[in-house]
Amino acid sequence: MKITINGEMVELTGSLSLQKWVEEQSIPTRTVIIEYNGEIVPEELWRNTVLKQGDKLEILKFVGGG
């Protein structure tokens, strides 16, 4: 299946939850917000959010600075 992640088309195999995809990518969950098809998804809902053909994800990472 093909989905768009941060504006880039990506091919995924099989059915994945958002939680499983985040784990596979080793994304640090404490410093990101994920927008799924235009809506911010709270981390507690990642496990129940199943990625589907044509979905769009935006991964927003917090960066500290001063």
N, CA, C and O atoms as a printed pandas DataFrame, in Angstrom:
     atom_number atom_name residue_name chain_id  residue_number  x_coord  y_coord  z_coord
0              1         N          MET        A               1    0.848   -1.171    0.000
1              2        CA          MET        A               1    0.000    0.000    0.000
2              3         C          MET        A               1    0.891    1.230    0.000
3              4         O          MET        A               1    2.008    1.198    0.516
4              5         N          LYS        A               2    0.394    2.310   -0.578
5              6        CA          LYS        A               2    1.156    3.555   -0.640
6              7         C          LYS        A               2    0.482    4.601    0.238
7              8         O          LYS        A               2   -0.729    4.811    0.176
8              9         N          ILE        A               3    1.311    5.253    1.062
9             10        CA          ILE        A               3    0.844    6.370    1.875
10            11         C          ILE        A               3    1.840    7.517    1.704
11            12         O          ILE        A               3    2.946    7.320    1.201
12            13         N          THR        A               4    1.441    8.697    2.120
13            14        CA          THR        A               4    2.320    9.859    2.045
14            15         C          THR        A               4    2.770   10.224    3.453
15            16         O          THR        A               4    1.953   10.412    4.355
16            17         N          ILE        A               5    4.090   10.321    3.625
17            18        CA          ILE        A               5    4.662   10.689    4.920
18            19         C          ILE        A               5    5.506   11.939    4.719
19            20         O          ILE        A               5    6.488   11.923    3.976
20            21         N          ASN        A               6    5.120   13.015    5.381
21            22        CA          ASN        A               6    5.801   14.308    5.254
22            23         C          ASN        A               6    6.000   14.690    3.785
23            24         O          ASN        A               6    7.071   15.152    3.392
24            25         N          GLY        A               7    4.952   14.489    2.984
25            26        CA          GLY        A               7    4.980   14.885    1.589
26            27         C          GLY        A               7    5.649   13.906    0.640
27            28         O          GLY        A               7    5.715   14.170   -0.560
28            29         N          GLU        A               8    6.147   12.782    1.145
29            30        CA          GLU        A               8    6.833   11.791    0.329
30            31         C          GLU        A               8    6.023   10.506    0.242
31            32         O          GLU        A               8    5.567    9.986    1.261
32            33         N          MET        A               9    5.843    9.994   -0.972
33            34        CA          MET        A               9    5.117    8.737   -1.161
34            35         C          MET        A               9    5.989    7.577   -0.674
35            36         O          MET        A               9    7.156    7.460   -1.047
36            37         N          VAL        A              10    5.399    6.722    0.166
37            38        CA          VAL        A              10    6.115    5.584    0.749
38            39         C          VAL        A              10    5.277    4.333    0.540
39            40         O          VAL        A              10    4.052    4.370    0.662
40            41         N          GLU        A              11    5.937    3.230    0.225
41            42        CA          GLU        A              11    5.236    1.954    0.058
42            43         C          GLU        A              11    5.421    1.123    1.322
43            44         O          GLU        A              11    6.542    0.921    1.789
44            45         N          LEU        A              12    4.305    0.643    1.869
45            46        CA          LEU        A              12    4.327   -0.219    3.049
46            47         C          LEU        A              12    3.753   -1.573    2.663
47            48         O          LEU        A              12    2.901   -1.672    1.780
48            49         N          THR        A              13    4.229   -2.616    3.336
49            50        CA          THR        A              13    3.680   -3.944    3.083
50            51         C          THR        A              13    2.860   -4.385    4.279
51            52         O          THR        A              13    3.247   -4.167    5.427
52            53         N          GLY        A              14    1.744   -4.994    4.008
53            54        CA          GLY        A              14    0.900   -5.517    5.078
54            55         C          GLY        A              14    0.116   -4.440    5.793
55            56         O          GLY        A              14    0.204   -3.254    5.473
56            57         N          SER        A              15   -0.650   -4.883    6.766
57            58        CA          SER        A              15   -1.474   -3.994    7.575
58            59         C          SER        A              15   -0.693   -3.576    8.817
59            60         O          SER        A              15   -0.142   -4.415    9.528
60            61         N          LEU        A              16   -0.653   -2.278    9.066
61            62        CA          LEU        A              16    0.079   -1.747   10.218
62            63         C          LEU        A              16   -0.777   -0.748   10.972
63            64         O          LEU        A              16   -1.524    0.030   10.379
64            65         N          SER        A              17   -0.655   -0.785   12.288
65            66        CA          SER        A              17   -1.235    0.298   13.081
66            67         C          SER        A              17   -0.220    1.439   13.091
67            68         O          SER        A              17    0.961    1.233   12.813
68            69         N          LEU        A              18   -0.680    2.612   13.406
69            70        CA          LEU        A              18    0.215    3.754   13.531
70            71         C          LEU        A              18    1.265    3.474   14.600
71            72         O          LEU        A              18    2.432    3.822   14.423
72            73         N          GLN        A              19    0.868    2.850   15.704
73            74        CA          GLN        A              19    1.791    2.503   16.789
74            75         C          GLN        A              19    2.911    1.594   16.284
75            76         O          GLN        A              19    4.085    1.838   16.565
76            77         N          LYS        A              20    2.553    0.552   15.544
77            78        CA          LYS        A              20    3.541   -0.404   15.030
78            79         C          LYS        A              20    4.495    0.290   14.070
79            80         O          LYS        A              20    5.700    0.044   14.112
80            81         N          TRP        A              21    3.972    1.152   13.204
81            82        CA          TRP        A              21    4.826    1.870   12.266
82            83         C          TRP        A              21    5.816    2.763   13.013
83            84         O          TRP        A              21    6.997    2.798   12.668
84            85         N          VAL        A              22    5.347    3.484   14.031
85            86        CA          VAL        A              22    6.217    4.351   14.834
86            87         C          VAL        A              22    7.328    3.519   15.478
87            88         O          VAL        A              22    8.489    3.931   15.477
88            89         N          GLU        A              23    6.982    2.356   16.025
89            90        CA          GLU        A              23    7.979    1.472   16.640
90            91         C          GLU        A              23    9.002    1.000   15.612
91            92         O          GLU        A              23   10.202    0.996   15.890
92            93         N          GLU        A              24    8.541    0.602   14.429
93            94        CA          GLU        A              24    9.448    0.126   13.378
94            95         C          GLU        A              24   10.408    1.213   12.912
95            96         O          GLU        A              24   11.533    0.916   12.513
96            97         N          GLN        A              25    9.974    2.466   12.959
97            98        CA          GLN        A              25   10.806    3.589   12.527
98            99         C          GLN        A              25   11.700    4.118   13.650
99           100         O          GLN        A              25   12.511    5.016   13.424
100          101         N          SER        A              26   11.557    3.571   14.850
101          102        CA          SER        A              26   12.315    4.021   16.033
102          103         C          SER        A              26   12.132    5.515   16.282
103          104         O          SER        A              26   13.085    6.223   16.607
104          105         N          ILE        A              27   10.917    5.976   16.128
105          106        CA          ILE        A              27   10.601    7.387   16.362
106          107         C          ILE        A              27   10.419    7.599   17.863
107          108         O          ILE        A              27    9.635    6.891   18.495
108          109         N          PRO        A              28   11.138    8.571   18.443
109          110        CA          PRO        A              28   10.992    8.846   19.878
110          111         C          PRO        A              28    9.627    9.472   20.172
111          112         O          PRO        A              28    9.379   10.622   19.809
112          113         N          THR        A              29    8.761    8.729   20.815
113          114        CA          THR        A              29    7.369    9.152   21.002
114          115         C          THR        A              29    7.208   10.366   21.906
115          116         O          THR        A              29    6.187   11.050   21.836
116          117         N          ARG        A              30    8.178   10.644   22.740
117          118        CA          ARG        A              30    8.046   11.776   23.670
118          119         C          ARG        A              30    8.209   13.126   22.984
119          120         O          ARG        A              30    7.831   14.159   23.537
120          121         N          THR        A              31    8.774   13.116   21.774
121          122        CA          THR        A              31    9.077   14.394   21.126
122          123         C          THR        A              31    8.398   14.563   19.767
123          124         O          THR        A              31    8.860   15.355   18.945
124          125         N          VAL        A              32    7.307   13.830   19.518
125          126        CA          VAL        A              32    6.623   13.968   18.230
126          127         C          VAL        A              32    5.117   14.124   18.393
127          128         O          VAL        A              32    4.520   13.698   19.382
128          129         N          ILE        A              33    4.541   14.745   17.396
129          130        CA          ILE        A              33    3.090   14.782   17.215
130          131         C          ILE        A              33    2.858   14.209   15.823
131          132         O          ILE        A              33    3.601   14.516   14.890
132          133         N          ILE        A              34    1.833   13.383   15.682
133          134        CA          ILE        A              34    1.530   12.813   14.374
134          135         C          ILE        A              34    0.162   13.293   13.913
135          136         O          ILE        A              34   -0.845   13.171   14.611
136          137         N          GLU        A              35    0.174   13.846   12.704
137          138        CA          GLU        A              35   -1.063   14.264   12.059
138          139         C          GLU        A              35   -1.427   13.176   11.048
139          140         O          GLU        A              35   -0.621   12.814   10.191
140          141         N          TYR        A              36   -2.639   12.668   11.161
141          142        CA          TYR        A              36   -3.118   11.575   10.311
142          143         C          TYR        A              36   -4.304   12.080    9.500
143          144         O          TYR        A              36   -5.368   12.364   10.050
144          145         N          ASN        A              37   -4.115   12.186    8.203
145          146        CA          ASN        A              37   -5.162   12.705    7.305
146          147         C          ASN        A              37   -5.735   14.035    7.798
147          148         O          ASN        A              37   -6.947   14.253    7.780
148          149         N          GLY        A              38   -4.833   14.920    8.238
149          150        CA          GLY        A              38   -5.238   16.265    8.631
150          151         C          GLY        A              38   -5.651   16.442   10.078
151          152         O          GLY        A              38   -5.952   17.557   10.503
152          153         N          GLU        A              39   -5.669   15.354   10.843
153          154        CA          GLU        A              39   -6.073   15.421   12.254
154          155         C          GLU        A              39   -4.938   14.943   13.153
155          156         O          GLU        A              39   -4.311   13.920   12.876
156          157         N          ILE        A              40   -4.674   15.680   14.227
157          158        CA          ILE        A              40   -3.671   15.239   15.196
158          159         C          ILE        A              40   -4.231   14.051   15.964
159          160         O          ILE        A              40   -5.352   14.090   16.471
160          161         N          VAL        A              41   -3.424   12.986   16.039
161          162        CA          VAL        A              41   -3.854   11.761   16.714
162          163         C          VAL        A              41   -3.134   11.665   18.056
163          164         O          VAL        A              41   -1.905   11.601   18.083
164          165         N          PRO        A              42   -3.871   11.654   19.172
165          166        CA          PRO        A              42   -3.235   11.478   20.478
166          167         C          PRO        A              42   -2.537   10.115   20.542
167          168         O          PRO        A              42   -3.018    9.137   19.970
168          169         N          GLU        A              43   -1.420   10.060   21.230
169          170        CA          GLU        A              43   -0.626    8.830   21.308
170          171         C          GLU        A              43   -1.442    7.632   21.788
171          172         O          GLU        A              43   -1.205    6.509   21.343
172          173         N          GLU        A              44   -2.385    7.852   22.676
173          174        CA          GLU        A              44   -3.181    6.730   23.193
174          175         C          GLU        A              44   -4.084    6.109   22.118
175          176         O          GLU        A              44   -4.625    5.024   22.328
176          177         N          LEU        A              45   -4.255    6.778   20.976
177          178        CA          LEU        A              45   -5.070    6.228   19.886
178          179         C          LEU        A              45   -4.235    5.617   18.757
179          180         O          LEU        A              45   -4.798    5.064   17.811
180          181         N          TRP        A              46   -2.914    5.708   18.838
181          182        CA          TRP        A              46   -2.055    5.185   17.775
182          183         C          TRP        A              46   -2.283    3.696   17.546
183          184         O          TRP        A              46   -2.303    3.239   16.403
184          185         N          ARG        A              47   -2.453    2.945   18.618
185          186        CA          ARG        A              47   -2.608    1.488   18.524
186          187         C          ARG        A              47   -3.861    1.113   17.724
187          188         O          ARG        A              47   -3.874    0.091   17.039
188          189         N          ASN        A              48   -4.909    1.931   17.808
189          190        CA          ASN        A              48   -6.176    1.639   17.134
190          191         C          ASN        A              48   -6.304    2.291   15.758
191          192         O          ASN        A              48   -7.308    2.106   15.071
192          193         N          THR        A              49   -5.289    3.050   15.359
193          194        CA          THR        A              49   -5.313    3.727   14.069
194          195         C          THR        A              49   -4.580    2.861   13.049
195          196         O          THR        A              49   -3.359    2.722   13.107
196          197         N          VAL        A              50   -5.330    2.281   12.118
197          198        CA          VAL        A              50   -4.752    1.378   11.115
198          199         C          VAL        A              50   -4.465    2.166    9.838
199          200         O          VAL        A              50   -5.339    2.851    9.307
200          201         N          LEU        A              51   -3.231    2.058    9.358
201          202        CA          LEU        A              51   -2.841    2.755    8.136
202          203         C          LEU        A              51   -3.484    2.082    6.927
203          204         O          LEU        A              51   -3.555    0.857    6.838
204          205         N          LYS        A              52   -3.956    2.931    5.985
205          206        CA          LYS        A              52   -4.645    2.433    4.792
206          207         C          LYS        A              52   -4.088    3.125    3.546
207          208         O          LYS        A              52   -3.476    4.190    3.629
208          209         N          GLN        A              53   -4.314    2.503    2.406
209          210        CA          GLN        A              53   -3.904    3.055    1.117
210          211         C          GLN        A              53   -4.350    4.517    1.003
211          212         O          GLN        A              53   -5.509    4.844    1.257
212          213         N          GLY        A              54   -3.410    5.391    0.616
213          214        CA          GLY        A              54   -3.740    6.790    0.380
214          215         C          GLY        A              54   -3.693    7.689    1.605
215          216         O          GLY        A              54   -3.901    8.896    1.487
216          217         N          ASP        A              55   -3.423    7.125    2.784
217          218        CA          ASP        A              55   -3.342    7.948    3.995
218          219         C          ASP        A              55   -2.202    8.949    3.893
219          220         O          ASP        A              55   -1.240    8.755    3.149
220          221         N          LYS        A              56   -2.335   10.034    4.666
221          222        CA          LYS        A              56   -1.298   11.060    4.720
222          223         C          LYS        A              56   -0.894   11.274    6.170
223          224         O          LYS        A              56   -1.732   11.552    7.029
224          225         N          LEU        A              57    0.405   11.141    6.429
225          226        CA          LEU        A              57    0.955   11.383    7.762
226          227         C          LEU        A              57    1.895   12.575    7.704
227          228         O          LEU        A              57    2.639   12.751    6.739
228          229         N          GLU        A              58    1.852   13.380    8.739
229          230        CA          GLU        A              58    2.843   14.427    8.954
230          231         C          GLU        A              58    3.428   14.164   10.330
231          232         O          GLU        A              58    2.701   14.114   11.323
232          233         N          ILE        A              59    4.734   13.998   10.388
233          234        CA          ILE        A              59    5.429   13.733   11.642
234          235         C          ILE        A              59    6.091   15.037   12.066
235          236         O          ILE        A              59    6.990   15.530   11.385
236          237         N          LEU        A              60    5.654   15.591   13.177
237          238        CA          LEU        A              60    6.176   16.863   13.677
238          239         C          LEU        A              60    7.033   16.590   14.897
239          240         O          LEU        A              60    6.558   16.042   15.892
240          241         N          LYS        A              61    8.312   16.978   14.815
241          242        CA          LYS        A              61    9.253   16.718   15.907
242          243         C          LYS        A              61    9.548   18.010   16.649
243          244         O          LYS        A              61    9.768   19.060   16.044
244          245         N          PHE        A              62    9.547   17.910   17.973
245          246        CA          PHE        A              62    9.909   19.047   18.808
246          247         C          PHE        A              62   11.423   19.123   18.905
247          248         O          PHE        A              62   12.099   18.111   19.087
248          249         N          VAL        A              63   11.950   20.343   18.779
249          250        CA          VAL        A              63   13.385   20.550   18.885
250          251         C          VAL        A              63   13.609   21.649   19.911
251          252         O          VAL        A              63   13.032   22.731   19.808
252          253         N          GLY        A              64   14.449   21.370   20.899
253          254        CA          GLY        A              64   14.760   22.365   21.918
254          255         C          GLY        A              64   15.861   23.294   21.428
255          256         O          GLY        A              64   16.635   22.951   20.534
256          257         N          GLY        A              65   15.914   24.423   22.003
257          258        CA          GLY        A              65   16.953   25.373   21.626
258          259         C          GLY        A              65   16.889   26.598   22.517
259          260         O          GLY        A              65   16.047   26.701   23.409
260          261         N          GLY        A              66   17.762   27.484   22.264
261          262        CA          GLY        A              66   17.739   28.663   23.102
262          263         C          GLY        A              66   18.469   29.807   22.503
263          264         O          GLY        A              66   18.535   30.880   23.103
